[in-house]
Amino acid sequence: MPLYEFRCHDGTVFEATFTMAEVPDQQACPGCGQPARRRISPPRLSIAGTAAYSLTDATKSSAHAPPVVSSTGPVGRAQRYTQNPLHQKLPRP
Ligand SMILES: [Zn+2]
């Protein structure tokens, strides 16, 4: 159920949960009992700041901004793809 925020005339702010179909425009203040009006408040995105959010953010940034390559590897020598000595005996193109 969504969490709604209410504010009383004396400045008391409190929250209450209602279904979206049953949310009232006013709710009795728990401090003074006067009717408090419902406020419009930003949604609380619970995922922001978590590890899952950081991973999603990093994945999105790597898609359009890949890391900069500072070197292309050793020059003048073929790059070895395997360390197995038996592969050195295979025919070369
Ligand atoms: Zn009040």
PDB file of the backbone (N, CA, C, O) and the ligand in Angstrom, with CONECT records:
HET     ZN  A 101       1
ATOM      1  N   MET A   1       0.848  -1.196   0.000  1.00  0.00           N
ATOM      2  CA  MET A   1       0.000   0.000   0.000  1.00  0.00           C
ATOM      3  C   MET A   1       0.880   1.240   0.000  1.00  0.00           C
ATOM      4  O   MET A   1       1.934   1.249   0.635  1.00  0.00           O
ATOM      5  N   PRO A   2       0.468   2.273  -0.694  1.00  0.00           N
ATOM      6  CA  PRO A   2       1.258   3.508  -0.706  1.00  0.00           C
ATOM      7  C   PRO A   2       1.215   4.210   0.647  1.00  0.00           C
ATOM      8  O   PRO A   2       0.276   4.077   1.431  1.00  0.00           O
ATOM      9  N   LEU A   3       2.280   4.960   0.872  1.00  0.00           N
ATOM     10  CA  LEU A   3       2.408   5.738   2.103  1.00  0.00           C
ATOM     11  C   LEU A   3       2.081   7.192   1.768  1.00  0.00           C
ATOM     12  O   LEU A   3       2.673   7.779   0.863  1.00  0.00           O
ATOM     13  N   TYR A   4       1.133   7.763   2.507  1.00  0.00           N
ATOM     14  CA  TYR A   4       0.715   9.143   2.252  1.00  0.00           C
ATOM     15  C   TYR A   4       1.141  10.024   3.419  1.00  0.00           C
ATOM     16  O   TYR A   4       1.202   9.589   4.569  1.00  0.00           O
ATOM     17  N   GLU A   5       1.432  11.275   3.082  1.00  0.00           N
ATOM     18  CA  GLU A   5       1.909  12.219   4.080  1.00  0.00           C
ATOM     19  C   GLU A   5       0.822  13.258   4.331  1.00  0.00           C
ATOM     20  O   GLU A   5       0.201  13.767   3.398  1.00  0.00           O
ATOM     21  N   PHE A   6       0.605  13.563   5.608  1.00  0.00           N
ATOM     22  CA  PHE A   6      -0.398  14.558   5.999  1.00  0.00           C
ATOM     23  C   PHE A   6       0.277  15.626   6.839  1.00  0.00           C
ATOM     24  O   PHE A   6       1.244  15.361   7.553  1.00  0.00           O
ATOM     25  N   ARG A   7      -0.257  16.852   6.741  1.00  0.00           N
ATOM     26  CA  ARG A   7       0.303  17.952   7.517  1.00  0.00           C
ATOM     27  C   ARG A   7      -0.833  18.701   8.211  1.00  0.00           C
ATOM     28  O   ARG A   7      -1.816  19.105   7.591  1.00  0.00           O
ATOM     29  N   CYS A   8      -0.661  18.867   9.499  1.00  0.00           N
ATOM     30  CA  CYS A   8      -1.653  19.555  10.315  1.00  0.00           C
ATOM     31  C   CYS A   8      -1.398  21.062  10.265  1.00  0.00           C
ATOM     32  O   CYS A   8      -0.335  21.494   9.819  1.00  0.00           O
ATOM     33  N   HIS A   9      -2.376  21.873  10.724  1.00  0.00           N
ATOM     34  CA  HIS A   9      -2.217  23.334  10.748  1.00  0.00           C
ATOM     35  C   HIS A   9      -1.115  23.766  11.714  1.00  0.00           C
ATOM     36  O   HIS A   9      -0.494  24.812  11.526  1.00  0.00           O
ATOM     37  N   ASP A  10      -0.876  22.958  12.748  1.00  0.00           N
ATOM     38  CA  ASP A  10       0.188  23.314  13.703  1.00  0.00           C
ATOM     39  C   ASP A  10       1.563  22.859  13.239  1.00  0.00           C
ATOM     40  O   ASP A  10       2.539  23.030  13.970  1.00  0.00           O
ATOM     41  N   GLY A  11       1.670  22.288  12.053  1.00  0.00           N
ATOM     42  CA  GLY A  11       2.959  21.908  11.506  1.00  0.00           C
ATOM     43  C   GLY A  11       3.327  20.446  11.690  1.00  0.00           C
ATOM     44  O   GLY A  11       4.377  20.003  11.225  1.00  0.00           O
ATOM     45  N   THR A  12       2.479  19.706  12.358  1.00  0.00           N
ATOM     46  CA  THR A  12       2.768  18.281  12.555  1.00  0.00           C
ATOM     47  C   THR A  12       2.620  17.541  11.230  1.00  0.00           C
ATOM     48  O   THR A  12       1.597  17.645  10.553  1.00  0.00           O
ATOM     49  N   VAL A  13       3.643  16.805  10.882  1.00  0.00           N
ATOM     50  CA  VAL A  13       3.613  15.995   9.664  1.00  0.00           C
ATOM     51  C   VAL A  13       3.622  14.537  10.073  1.00  0.00           C
ATOM     52  O   VAL A  13       4.449  14.114  10.882  1.00  0.00           O
ATOM     53  N   PHE A  14       2.707  13.776   9.516  1.00  0.00           N
ATOM     54  CA  PHE A  14       2.658  12.349   9.823  1.00  0.00           C
ATOM     55  C   PHE A  14       2.306  11.587   8.569  1.00  0.00           C
ATOM     56  O   PHE A  14       1.833  12.153   7.583  1.00  0.00           O
ATOM     57  N   GLU A  15       2.545  10.298   8.626  1.00  0.00           N
ATOM     58  CA  GLU A  15       2.309   9.446   7.467  1.00  0.00           C
ATOM     59  C   GLU A  15       1.298   8.366   7.811  1.00  0.00           C
ATOM     60  O   GLU A  15       1.181   7.943   8.961  1.00  0.00           O
ATOM     61  N   ALA A  16       0.572   7.930   6.792  1.00  0.00           N
ATOM     62  CA  ALA A  16      -0.402   6.861   6.961  1.00  0.00           C
ATOM     63  C   ALA A  16      -0.516   6.104   5.653  1.00  0.00           C
ATOM     64  O   ALA A  16      -0.319   6.669   4.578  1.00  0.00           O
ATOM     65  N   THR A  17      -0.828   4.845   5.748  1.00  0.00           N
ATOM     66  CA  THR A  17      -0.977   4.022   4.551  1.00  0.00           C
ATOM     67  C   THR A  17      -2.449   3.809   4.250  1.00  0.00           C
ATOM     68  O   THR A  17      -3.256   3.530   5.137  1.00  0.00           O
ATOM     69  N   PHE A  18      -2.770   3.948   2.987  1.00  0.00           N
ATOM     70  CA  PHE A  18      -4.125   3.699   2.498  1.00  0.00           C
ATOM     71  C   PHE A  18      -4.013   3.072   1.119  1.00  0.00           C
ATOM     72  O   PHE A  18      -2.980   3.177   0.458  1.00  0.00           O
ATOM     73  N   THR A  19      -5.065   2.430   0.702  1.00  0.00           N
ATOM     74  CA  THR A  19      -5.095   2.021  -0.694  1.00  0.00           C
ATOM     75  C   THR A  19      -5.341   3.262  -1.541  1.00  0.00           C
ATOM     76  O   THR A  19      -5.876   4.260  -1.058  1.00  0.00           O
ATOM     77  N   MET A  20      -4.946   3.189  -2.806  1.00  0.00           N
ATOM     78  CA  MET A  20      -5.075   4.365  -3.662  1.00  0.00           C
ATOM     79  C   MET A  20      -6.553   4.756  -3.854  1.00  0.00           C
ATOM     80  O   MET A  20      -6.862   5.927  -4.071  1.00  0.00           O
ATOM     81  N   ALA A  21      -7.446   3.786  -3.773  1.00  0.00           N
ATOM     82  CA  ALA A  21      -8.865   4.082  -3.953  1.00  0.00           C
ATOM     83  C   ALA A  21      -9.495   4.656  -2.690  1.00  0.00           C
ATOM     84  O   ALA A  21     -10.528   5.321  -2.767  1.00  0.00           O
ATOM     85  N   GLU A  22      -8.897   4.413  -1.537  1.00  0.00           N
ATOM     86  CA  GLU A  22      -9.525   4.804  -0.277  1.00  0.00           C
ATOM     87  C   GLU A  22      -8.800   5.931   0.443  1.00  0.00           C
ATOM     88  O   GLU A  22      -9.143   6.240   1.584  1.00  0.00           O
ATOM     89  N   VAL A  23      -7.808   6.556  -0.186  1.00  0.00           N
ATOM     90  CA  VAL A  23      -7.061   7.597   0.510  1.00  0.00           C
ATOM     91  C   VAL A  23      -7.941   8.841   0.681  1.00  0.00           C
ATOM     92  O   VAL A  23      -8.501   9.339  -0.296  1.00  0.00           O
ATOM     93  N   PRO A  24      -8.069   9.351   1.929  1.00  0.00           N
ATOM     94  CA  PRO A  24      -8.869  10.549   2.160  1.00  0.00           C
ATOM     95  C   PRO A  24      -8.046  11.813   1.906  1.00  0.00           C
ATOM     96  O   PRO A  24      -6.816  11.771   1.910  1.00  0.00           O
ATOM     97  N   ASP A  25      -8.735  12.938   1.686  1.00  0.00           N
ATOM     98  CA  ASP A  25      -8.040  14.215   1.532  1.00  0.00           C
ATOM     99  C   ASP A  25      -7.576  14.748   2.881  1.00  0.00           C
ATOM    100  O   ASP A  25      -6.610  15.508   2.954  1.00  0.00           O
ATOM    101  N   GLN A  26      -8.271  14.347   3.956  1.00  0.00           N
ATOM    102  CA  GLN A  26      -7.909  14.792   5.294  1.00  0.00           C
ATOM    103  C   GLN A  26      -7.880  13.600   6.235  1.00  0.00           C
ATOM    104  O   GLN A  26      -8.585  12.608   6.049  1.00  0.00           O
ATOM    105  N   GLN A  27      -7.041  13.733   7.248  1.00  0.00           N
ATOM    106  CA  GLN A  27      -6.903  12.683   8.249  1.00  0.00           C
ATOM    107  C   GLN A  27      -6.736  13.371   9.594  1.00  0.00           C
ATOM    108  O   GLN A  27      -6.117  14.433   9.667  1.00  0.00           O
ATOM    109  N   ALA A  28      -7.273  12.790  10.658  1.00  0.00           N
ATOM    110  CA  ALA A  28      -7.158  13.400  11.989  1.00  0.00           C
ATOM    111  C   ALA A  28      -5.707  13.386  12.442  1.00  0.00           C
ATOM    112  O   ALA A  28      -5.031  12.361  12.352  1.00  0.00           O
ATOM    113  N   CYS A  29      -5.228  14.532  12.931  1.00  0.00           N
ATOM    114  CA  CYS A  29      -3.853  14.654  13.408  1.00  0.00           C
ATOM    115  C   CYS A  29      -3.689  13.838  14.691  1.00  0.00           C
ATOM    116  O   CYS A  29      -4.536  13.926  15.580  1.00  0.00           O
ATOM    117  N   PRO A  30      -2.621  13.048  14.806  1.00  0.00           N
ATOM    118  CA  PRO A  30      -2.434  12.268  16.038  1.00  0.00           C
ATOM    119  C   PRO A  30      -2.068  13.141  17.236  1.00  0.00           C
ATOM    120  O   PRO A  30      -2.212  12.708  18.380  1.00  0.00           O
ATOM    121  N   GLY A  31      -1.590  14.381  16.985  1.00  0.00           N
ATOM    122  CA  GLY A  31      -1.201  15.253  18.084  1.00  0.00           C
ATOM    123  C   GLY A  31      -2.356  16.035  18.665  1.00  0.00           C
ATOM    124  O   GLY A  31      -2.550  16.048  19.881  1.00  0.00           O
ATOM    125  N   CYS A  32      -3.133  16.696  17.803  1.00  0.00           N
ATOM    126  CA  CYS A  32      -4.190  17.579  18.290  1.00  0.00           C
ATOM    127  C   CYS A  32      -5.589  17.124  17.881  1.00  0.00           C
ATOM    128  O   CYS A  32      -6.580  17.645  18.391  1.00  0.00           O
ATOM    129  N   GLY A  33      -5.678  16.190  16.996  1.00  0.00           N
ATOM    130  CA  GLY A  33      -6.988  15.689  16.600  1.00  0.00           C
ATOM    131  C   GLY A  33      -7.672  16.502  15.520  1.00  0.00           C
ATOM    132  O   GLY A  33      -8.746  16.127  15.051  1.00  0.00           O
ATOM    133  N   GLN A  34      -7.063  17.618  15.116  1.00  0.00           N
ATOM    134  CA  GLN A  34      -7.644  18.446  14.057  1.00  0.00           C
ATOM    135  C   GLN A  34      -7.425  17.764  12.709  1.00  0.00           C
ATOM    136  O   GLN A  34      -6.508  16.956  12.559  1.00  0.00           O
ATOM    137  N   PRO A  35      -8.266  18.091  11.731  1.00  0.00           N
ATOM    138  CA  PRO A  35      -8.065  17.490  10.414  1.00  0.00           C
ATOM    139  C   PRO A  35      -6.783  18.014   9.763  1.00  0.00           C
ATOM    140  O   PRO A  35      -6.534  19.219   9.740  1.00  0.00           O
ATOM    141  N   ALA A  36      -5.984  17.100   9.240  1.00  0.00           N
ATOM    142  CA  ALA A  36      -4.734  17.438   8.560  1.00  0.00           C
ATOM    143  C   ALA A  36      -4.888  17.098   7.081  1.00  0.00           C
ATOM    144  O   ALA A  36      -5.438  16.060   6.714  1.00  0.00           O
ATOM    145  N   ARG A  37      -4.389  18.001   6.251  1.00  0.00           N
ATOM    146  CA  ARG A  37      -4.534  17.815   4.804  1.00  0.00           C
ATOM    147  C   ARG A  37      -3.433  16.923   4.256  1.00  0.00           C
ATOM    148  O   ARG A  37      -2.311  16.892   4.762  1.00  0.00           O
ATOM    149  N   ARG A  38      -3.792  16.205   3.213  1.00  0.00           N
ATOM    150  CA  ARG A  38      -2.815  15.349   2.548  1.00  0.00           C
ATOM    151  C   ARG A  38      -1.861  16.207   1.748  1.00  0.00           C
ATOM    152  O   ARG A  38      -2.277  17.152   1.077  1.00  0.00           O
ATOM    153  N   ARG A  39      -0.572  15.878   1.816  1.00  0.00           N
ATOM    154  CA  ARG A  39       0.472  16.608   1.088  1.00  0.00           C
ATOM    155  C   ARG A  39       0.915  15.810  -0.126  1.00  0.00           C
ATOM    156  O   ARG A  39       0.808  14.584  -0.178  1.00  0.00           O
ATOM    157  N   ILE A  40       1.408  16.543  -1.079  1.00  0.00           N
ATOM    158  CA  ILE A  40       2.038  15.890  -2.223  1.00  0.00           C
ATOM    159  C   ILE A  40       3.516  15.796  -1.907  1.00  0.00           C
ATOM    160  O   ILE A  40       4.178  16.814  -1.704  1.00  0.00           O
ATOM    161  N   SER A  41       4.032  14.590  -1.865  1.00  0.00           N
ATOM    162  CA  SER A  41       5.429  14.384  -1.516  1.00  0.00           C
ATOM    163  C   SER A  41       6.090  13.515  -2.582  1.00  0.00           C
ATOM    164  O   SER A  41       5.412  12.752  -3.271  1.00  0.00           O
ATOM    165  N   PRO A  42       7.415  13.629  -2.720  1.00  0.00           N
ATOM    166  CA  PRO A  42       8.101  12.835  -3.743  1.00  0.00           C
ATOM    167  C   PRO A  42       8.082  11.353  -3.393  1.00  0.00           C
ATOM    168  O   PRO A  42       8.069  10.990  -2.217  1.00  0.00           O
ATOM    169  N   PRO A  43       8.079  10.511  -4.394  1.00  0.00           N
ATOM    170  CA  PRO A  43       8.107   9.070  -4.113  1.00  0.00           C
ATOM    171  C   PRO A  43       9.452   8.671  -3.524  1.00  0.00           C
ATOM    172  O   PRO A  43      10.488   9.249  -3.852  1.00  0.00           O
ATOM    173  N   ARG A  44       9.417   7.712  -2.684  1.00  0.00           N
ATOM    174  CA  ARG A  44      10.658   7.221  -2.079  1.00  0.00           C
ATOM    175  C   ARG A  44      11.139   6.037  -2.902  1.00  0.00           C
ATOM    176  O   ARG A  44      10.582   4.941  -2.842  1.00  0.00           O
ATOM    177  N   LEU A  45      12.161   6.284  -3.651  1.00  0.00           N
ATOM    178  CA  LEU A  45      12.711   5.228  -4.481  1.00  0.00           C
ATOM    179  C   LEU A  45      13.683   4.430  -3.627  1.00  0.00           C
ATOM    180  O   LEU A  45      14.828   4.829  -3.414  1.00  0.00           O
ATOM    181  N   SER A  46      13.208   3.313  -3.152  1.00  0.00           N
ATOM    182  CA  SER A  46      13.993   2.545  -2.181  1.00  0.00           C
ATOM    183  C   SER A  46      15.262   1.955  -2.783  1.00  0.00           C
ATOM    184  O   SER A  46      16.175   1.587  -2.042  1.00  0.00           O
ATOM    185  N   ILE A  47      15.343   1.855  -4.117  1.00  0.00           N
ATOM    186  CA  ILE A  47      16.518   1.237  -4.734  1.00  0.00           C
ATOM    187  C   ILE A  47      17.687   2.214  -4.803  1.00  0.00           C
ATOM    188  O   ILE A  47      18.834   1.780  -4.913  1.00  0.00           O
ATOM    189  N   ALA A  48      17.430   3.520  -4.742  1.00  0.00           N
ATOM    190  CA  ALA A  48      18.513   4.488  -4.885  1.00  0.00           C
ATOM    191  C   ALA A  48      19.503   4.353  -3.737  1.00  0.00           C
ATOM    192  O   ALA A  48      19.109   4.290  -2.573  1.00  0.00           O
ATOM    193  N   GLY A  49      20.769   4.308  -4.065  1.00  0.00           N
ATOM    194  CA  GLY A  49      21.810   4.217  -3.063  1.00  0.00           C
ATOM    195  C   GLY A  49      22.188   2.798  -2.694  1.00  0.00           C
ATOM    196  O   GLY A  49      23.112   2.601  -1.905  1.00  0.00           O
ATOM    197  N   THR A  50      21.511   1.811  -3.234  1.00  0.00           N
ATOM    198  CA  THR A  50      21.830   0.430  -2.912  1.00  0.00           C
ATOM    199  C   THR A  50      22.857  -0.117  -3.893  1.00  0.00           C
ATOM    200  O   THR A  50      23.189   0.534  -4.883  1.00  0.00           O
ATOM    201  N   ALA A  51      23.353  -1.304  -3.616  1.00  0.00           N
ATOM    202  CA  ALA A  51      24.334  -1.947  -4.498  1.00  0.00           C
ATOM    203  C   ALA A  51      23.696  -2.260  -5.855  1.00  0.00           C
ATOM    204  O   ALA A  51      24.356  -2.159  -6.889  1.00  0.00           O
ATOM    205  N   ALA A  52      22.433  -2.633  -5.852  1.00  0.00           N
ATOM    206  CA  ALA A  52      21.751  -2.936  -7.118  1.00  0.00           C
ATOM    207  C   ALA A  52      21.661  -1.685  -7.984  1.00  0.00           C
ATOM    208  O   ALA A  52      21.825  -1.759  -9.202  1.00  0.00           O
ATOM    209  N   TYR A  53      21.407  -0.552  -7.368  1.00  0.00           N
ATOM    210  CA  TYR A  53      21.340   0.702  -8.125  1.00  0.00           C
ATOM    211  C   TYR A  53      22.710   1.067  -8.683  1.00  0.00           C
ATOM    212  O   TYR A  53      22.812   1.513  -9.826  1.00  0.00           O
ATOM    213  N   SER A  54      23.768   0.883  -7.887  1.00  0.00           N
ATOM    214  CA  SER A  54      25.118   1.182  -8.349  1.00  0.00           C
ATOM    215  C   SER A  54      25.507   0.295  -9.525  1.00  0.00           C
ATOM    216  O   SER A  54      26.136   0.757 -10.477  1.00  0.00           O
ATOM    217  N   LEU A  55      25.131  -0.979  -9.456  1.00  0.00           N
ATOM    218  CA  LEU A  55      25.446  -1.897 -10.551  1.00  0.00           C
ATOM    219  C   LEU A  55      24.695  -1.497 -11.817  1.00  0.00           C
ATOM    220  O   LEU A  55      25.268  -1.506 -12.907  1.00  0.00           O
ATOM    221  N   THR A  56      23.447  -1.154 -11.685  1.00  0.00           N
ATOM    222  CA  THR A  56      22.659  -0.730 -12.846  1.00  0.00           C
ATOM    223  C   THR A  56      23.233   0.541 -13.440  1.00  0.00           C
ATOM    224  O   THR A  56      23.316   0.675 -14.661  1.00  0.00           O
ATOM    225  N   ASP A  57      23.626   1.466 -12.596  1.00  0.00           N
ATOM    226  CA  ASP A  57      24.195   2.725 -13.071  1.00  0.00           C
ATOM    227  C   ASP A  57      25.523   2.488 -13.785  1.00  0.00           C
ATOM    228  O   ASP A  57      25.781   3.090 -14.827  1.00  0.00           O
ATOM    229  N   ALA A  58      26.371   1.611 -13.229  1.00  0.00           N
ATOM    230  CA  ALA A  58      27.672   1.318 -13.843  1.00  0.00           C
ATOM    231  C   ALA A  58      27.489   0.598 -15.176  1.00  0.00           C
ATOM    232  O   ALA A  58      28.232   0.852 -16.124  1.00  0.00           O
ATOM    233  N   THR A  59      26.523  -0.282 -15.255  1.00  0.00           N
ATOM    234  CA  THR A  59      26.265  -1.009 -16.488  1.00  0.00           C
ATOM    235  C   THR A  59      25.791  -0.061 -17.578  1.00  0.00           C
ATOM    236  O   THR A  59      26.207  -0.175 -18.731  1.00  0.00           O
ATOM    237  N   LYS A  60      24.934   0.859 -17.220  1.00  0.00           N
ATOM    238  CA  LYS A  60      24.447   1.830 -18.202  1.00  0.00           C
ATOM    239  C   LYS A  60      25.576   2.722 -18.700  1.00  0.00           C
ATOM    240  O   LYS A  60      25.646   3.028 -19.891  1.00  0.00           O
ATOM    241  N   SER A  61      26.460   3.142 -17.796  1.00  0.00           N
ATOM    242  CA  SER A  61      27.535   4.034 -18.225  1.00  0.00           C
ATOM    243  C   SER A  61      28.556   3.291 -19.072  1.00  0.00           C
ATOM    244  O   SER A  61      29.150   3.894 -19.966  1.00  0.00           O
ATOM    245  N   SER A  62      28.786   1.992 -18.822  1.00  0.00           N
ATOM    246  CA  SER A  62      29.757   1.261 -19.631  1.00  0.00           C
ATOM    247  C   SER A  62      29.230   1.015 -21.034  1.00  0.00           C
ATOM    248  O   SER A  62      30.018   0.765 -21.946  1.00  0.00           O
ATOM    249  N   ALA A  63      27.932   1.078 -21.229  1.00  0.00           N
ATOM    250  CA  ALA A  63      27.363   0.850 -22.554  1.00  0.00           C
ATOM    251  C   ALA A  63      27.660   2.018 -23.489  1.00  0.00           C
ATOM    252  O   ALA A  63      27.894   1.800 -24.678  1.00  0.00           O
ATOM    253  N   HIS A  64      27.656   3.239 -22.990  1.00  0.00           N
ATOM    254  CA  HIS A  64      27.883   4.388 -23.867  1.00  0.00           C
ATOM    255  C   HIS A  64      29.221   5.066 -23.625  1.00  0.00           C
ATOM    256  O   HIS A  64      29.623   5.922 -24.414  1.00  0.00           O
ATOM    257  N   ALA A  65      29.928   4.702 -22.545  1.00  0.00           N
ATOM    258  CA  ALA A  65      31.230   5.294 -22.258  1.00  0.00           C
ATOM    259  C   ALA A  65      32.193   4.204 -21.810  1.00  0.00           C
ATOM    260  O   ALA A  65      32.485   4.083 -20.621  1.00  0.00           O
ATOM    261  N   PRO A  66      32.694   3.398 -22.772  1.00  0.00           N
ATOM    262  CA  PRO A  66      33.609   2.328 -22.376  1.00  0.00           C
ATOM    263  C   PRO A  66      34.908   2.901 -21.833  1.00  0.00           C
ATOM    264  O   PRO A  66      35.256   4.041 -22.137  1.00  0.00           O
ATOM    265  N   PRO A  67      35.623   2.127 -21.037  1.00  0.00           N
ATOM    266  CA  PRO A  67      36.873   2.636 -20.466  1.00  0.00           C
ATOM    267  C   PRO A  67      37.895   2.932 -21.565  1.00  0.00           C
ATOM    268  O   PRO A  67      37.930   2.257 -22.593  1.00  0.00           O
ATOM    269  N   VAL A  68      38.717   3.942 -21.333  1.00  0.00           N
ATOM    270  CA  VAL A  68      39.722   4.365 -22.311  1.00  0.00           C
ATOM    271  C   VAL A  68      40.892   3.384 -22.274  1.00  0.00           C
ATOM    272  O   VAL A  68      41.367   3.009 -21.202  1.00  0.00           O
ATOM    273  N   VAL A  69      41.354   2.967 -23.469  1.00  0.00           N
ATOM    274  CA  VAL A  69      42.496   2.059 -23.573  1.00  0.00           C
ATOM    275  C   VAL A  69      43.746   2.910 -23.714  1.00  0.00           C
ATOM    276  O   VAL A  69      43.827   3.758 -24.602  1.00  0.00           O
ATOM    277  N   SER A  70      44.726   2.686 -22.835  1.00  0.00           N
ATOM    278  CA  SER A  70      45.957   3.478 -22.870  1.00  0.00           C
ATOM    279  C   SER A  70      47.068   2.768 -23.626  1.00  0.00           C
ATOM    280  O   SER A  70      48.064   3.399 -23.978  1.00  0.00           O
ATOM    281  N   SER A  71      46.924   1.465 -23.887  1.00  0.00           N
ATOM    282  CA  SER A  71      47.973   0.726 -24.578  1.00  0.00           C
ATOM    283  C   SER A  71      47.344  -0.373 -25.426  1.00  0.00           C
ATOM    284  O   SER A  71      46.281  -0.896 -25.089  1.00  0.00           O
ATOM    285  N   THR A  72      48.002  -0.718 -26.522  1.00  0.00           N
ATOM    286  CA  THR A  72      47.500  -1.802 -27.376  1.00  0.00           C
ATOM    287  C   THR A  72      48.268  -3.085 -27.157  1.00  0.00           C
ATOM    288  O   THR A  72      48.087  -4.043 -27.908  1.00  0.00           O
ATOM    289  N   GLY A  73      49.109  -3.131 -26.162  1.00  0.00           N
ATOM    290  CA  GLY A  73      49.863  -4.327 -25.873  1.00  0.00           C
ATOM    291  C   GLY A  73      51.259  -4.243 -26.453  1.00  0.00           C
ATOM    292  O   GLY A  73      51.628  -3.200 -26.991  1.00  0.00           O
ATOM    293  N   PRO A  74      52.058  -5.316 -26.363  1.00  0.00           N
ATOM    294  CA  PRO A  74      53.428  -5.290 -26.879  1.00  0.00           C
ATOM    295  C   PRO A  74      53.438  -5.144 -28.400  1.00  0.00           C
ATOM    296  O   PRO A  74      52.644  -5.769 -29.102  1.00  0.00           O
ATOM    297  N   VAL A  75      54.354  -4.305 -28.897  1.00  0.00           N
ATOM    298  CA  VAL A  75      54.458  -4.047 -30.327  1.00  0.00           C
ATOM    299  C   VAL A  75      55.570  -4.921 -30.898  1.00  0.00           C
ATOM    300  O   VAL A  75      56.612  -5.083 -30.262  1.00  0.00           O
ATOM    301  N   GLY A  76      55.362  -5.494 -32.106  1.00  0.00           N
ATOM    302  CA  GLY A  76      56.387  -6.281 -32.780  1.00  0.00           C
ATOM    303  C   GLY A  76      56.430  -7.726 -32.336  1.00  0.00           C
ATOM    304  O   GLY A  76      57.278  -8.481 -32.811  1.00  0.00           O
ATOM    305  N   ARG A  77      55.591  -8.118 -31.488  1.00  0.00           N
ATOM    306  CA  ARG A  77      55.587  -9.508 -31.028  1.00  0.00           C
ATOM    307  C   ARG A  77      54.141  -9.990 -30.991  1.00  0.00           C
ATOM    308  O   ARG A  77      53.249  -9.304 -30.491  1.00  0.00           O
ATOM    309  N   ALA A  78      53.939 -11.169 -31.526  1.00  0.00           N
ATOM    310  CA  ALA A  78      52.580 -11.701 -31.552  1.00  0.00           C
ATOM    311  C   ALA A  78      52.087 -11.963 -30.137  1.00  0.00           C
ATOM    312  O   ALA A  78      52.819 -12.442 -29.271  1.00  0.00           O
ATOM    313  N   GLN A  79      50.837 -11.633 -29.942  1.00  0.00           N
ATOM    314  CA  GLN A  79      50.274 -11.841 -28.610  1.00  0.00           C
ATOM    315  C   GLN A  79      49.972 -13.321 -28.403  1.00  0.00           C
ATOM    316  O   GLN A  79      49.372 -13.967 -29.262  1.00  0.00           O
ATOM    317  N   ARG A  80      50.377 -13.832 -27.296  1.00  0.00           N
ATOM    318  CA  ARG A  80      50.123 -15.233 -26.985  1.00  0.00           C
ATOM    319  C   ARG A  80      48.750 -15.350 -26.340  1.00  0.00           C
ATOM    320  O   ARG A  80      48.430 -14.654 -25.377  1.00  0.00           O
ATOM    321  N   TYR A  81      47.953 -16.245 -26.896  1.00  0.00           N
ATOM    322  CA  TYR A  81      46.612 -16.423 -26.372  1.00  0.00           C
ATOM    323  C   TYR A  81      46.530 -17.575 -25.386  1.00  0.00           C
ATOM    324  O   TYR A  81      45.558 -17.711 -24.643  1.00  0.00           O
ATOM    325  N   THR A  82      47.575 -18.407 -25.393  1.00  0.00           N
ATOM    326  CA  THR A  82      47.557 -19.563 -24.497  1.00  0.00           C
ATOM    327  C   THR A  82      48.939 -19.756 -23.890  1.00  0.00           C
ATOM    328  O   THR A  82      49.948 -19.346 -24.463  1.00  0.00           O
ATOM    329  N   GLN A  83      48.964 -20.363 -22.763  1.00  0.00           N
ATOM    330  CA  GLN A  83      50.223 -20.643 -22.079  1.00  0.00           C
ATOM    331  C   GLN A  83      50.601 -22.113 -22.204  1.00  0.00           C
ATOM    332  O   GLN A  83      51.645 -22.515 -21.691  1.00  0.00           O
ATOM    333  N   ASN A  84      49.793 -22.916 -22.860  1.00  0.00           N
ATOM    334  CA  ASN A  84      50.070 -24.346 -23.007  1.00  0.00           C
ATOM    335  C   ASN A  84      51.232 -24.542 -23.978  1.00  0.00           C
ATOM    336  O   ASN A  84      51.129 -24.095 -25.121  1.00  0.00           O
ATOM    337  N   PRO A  85      52.348 -25.199 -23.578  1.00  0.00           N
ATOM    338  CA  PRO A  85      53.495 -25.377 -24.475  1.00  0.00           C
ATOM    339  C   PRO A  85      53.185 -26.249 -25.686  1.00  0.00           C
ATOM    340  O   PRO A  85      53.846 -26.114 -26.715  1.00  0.00           O
ATOM    341  N   LEU A  86      52.214 -27.125 -25.594  1.00  0.00           N
ATOM    342  CA  LEU A  86      51.860 -27.965 -26.752  1.00  0.00           C
ATOM    343  C   LEU A  86      51.270 -27.136 -27.883  1.00  0.00           C
ATOM    344  O   LEU A  86      51.374 -27.522 -29.047  1.00  0.00           O
ATOM    345  N   HIS A  87      50.664 -26.028 -27.568  1.00  0.00           N
ATOM    346  CA  HIS A  87      50.087 -25.172 -28.607  1.00  0.00           C
ATOM    347  C   HIS A  87      51.167 -24.481 -29.424  1.00  0.00           C
ATOM    348  O   HIS A  87      50.901 -24.027 -30.537  1.00  0.00           O
ATOM    349  N   GLN A  88      52.411 -24.390 -28.877  1.00  0.00           N
ATOM    350  CA  GLN A  88      53.502 -23.757 -29.616  1.00  0.00           C
ATOM    351  C   GLN A  88      53.936 -24.615 -30.802  1.00  0.00           C
ATOM    352  O   GLN A  88      54.540 -24.100 -31.743  1.00  0.00           O
ATOM    353  N   LYS A  89      53.638 -25.912 -30.772  1.00  0.00           N
ATOM    354  CA  LYS A  89      54.037 -26.833 -31.849  1.00  0.00           C
ATOM    355  C   LYS A  89      53.019 -26.861 -32.987  1.00  0.00           C
ATOM    356  O   LYS A  89      53.276 -27.468 -34.028  1.00  0.00           O
ATOM    357  N   LEU A  90      51.913 -26.239 -32.812  1.00  0.00           N
ATOM    358  CA  LEU A  90      50.910 -26.231 -33.880  1.00  0.00           C
ATOM    359  C   LEU A  90      51.405 -25.423 -35.064  1.00  0.00           C
ATOM    360  O   LEU A  90      52.152 -24.461 -34.885  1.00  0.00           O
ATOM    361  N   PRO A  91      50.996 -25.804 -36.296  1.00  0.00           N
ATOM    362  CA  PRO A  91      51.444 -25.071 -37.478  1.00  0.00           C
ATOM    363  C   PRO A  91      50.952 -23.628 -37.463  1.00  0.00           C
ATOM    364  O   PRO A  91      49.856 -23.331 -36.989  1.00  0.00           O
ATOM    365  N   ARG A  92      51.784 -22.748 -37.987  1.00  0.00           N
ATOM    366  CA  ARG A  92      51.463 -21.316 -38.049  1.00  0.00           C
ATOM    367  C   ARG A  92      50.923 -20.984 -39.435  1.00  0.00           C
ATOM    368  O   ARG A  92      51.318 -21.627 -40.408  1.00  0.00           O
ATOM    369  N   PRO A  93      50.097 -20.071 -39.549  1.00  0.00           N
ATOM    370  CA  PRO A  93      49.609 -19.676 -40.877  1.00  0.00           C
ATOM    371  C   PRO A  93      50.672 -18.947 -41.691  1.00  0.00           C
ATOM    372  O   PRO A  93      50.415 -18.551 -42.828  1.00  0.00           O
TER     373      PRO A  93
HETATM  374 ZN    ZN A 101      -2.042  18.687  14.780  1.00  0.00          ZN2+
END
